[in-house]
Amino acid sequence: MSSAISAITMPKWGLTMTEGKVVQWLKQPGASFAKGDELLEIETSKITNVVEAEAPGTLARIVAPEGTSAPVGALLAVLAPADAPAEDIDAFVSEFVVVEPAREEGEATTAAPRMLEAGPWRLRFLEQGSGDATPILLLHGFGADLGSWMFNQSALADTRRVIALDLPGHGGSVKDVGTGDADTLTGAAACALAALGINQVHLAGHSMGGAIAALLAARKPERAASLTLIAPAGLGAEINAAFIDGFVRMARRKDATDVLGLLVHDPKLVSRTMIEDVLRNKRLDGATTALQSIAR
């Protein structure tokens, strides 16, 4: 069998992913592709994402057609040179063995969010990693939750503690946000760090979380080891009011599809599961009122 024959397998995106569903093949058998080309779309319980080619190649055979659900590590397709004999590809498929991804030490416990009593706040957080290196605090944007960092947190946690926090009014955290202004949310983040026993931290925030991270660093500069801001609020006059107003008001799946589509370059990436998760969080007692207070 040719050593040039290789596999496309179901990827593992985040510690909690166990399976995925093939939504669409973007390349067909016989098609050649370059490194970085998009090969297929996969839907998980959290998100729909694309699999990109890790190297140039040719798609020889699709093993998992569109609509197929498969566990992490399962064979989805075969890559092979155009002149590879069909019997070699048959043998590769029949002999393929699914290798379960190695479980990281402590994965079973760190993958589950926990609740934290932080001063007057009851906050949900997810902690991964360990070590003596300076920890990282991840702060999500408006309407989101700690799941926003699912593709980043485990990668950052190789050598240090990485904490993703649900800000007040979001996810599993308390829905009483007081005035809901940035200073209030910044105070909650500071209380979380104190309750976790963290004296110095790398701060990373997206959108509204970026504004909270910047305020926290300005308020306690001696505690901020670094500041990473991703499309942060507060550094310009422009705010996507259509998204904020739409998010606060949306109550039906159709509304959520349109609003969440504003967050991605391709609205097709907004999965049904993502929509259901967002609407479920919005239906929690006090959630809409909290978001209205924060959005003012």
Secondary structure by P-SEA (a helix, b strand, c coil): ccccccccccccccccccccccccccccccccccccccccccccccbbbbbbbcccccccccccccccccccccccbbbbcccccaaaaaaaaaabbbbcccccccccccccccccccccccccbbbbbbcccbbbbbbbcccccccccccccccccccbbbbbbbcccccccccccccccaaaaaaaaaaaaaaaccccccccccaaaaaaaaaaaaaccccccbbbbccccccccccaaaaaaaaaccccaaaaaaaaaaaccccccccaaaaaaaaaaaaccaaaaaaaaaac
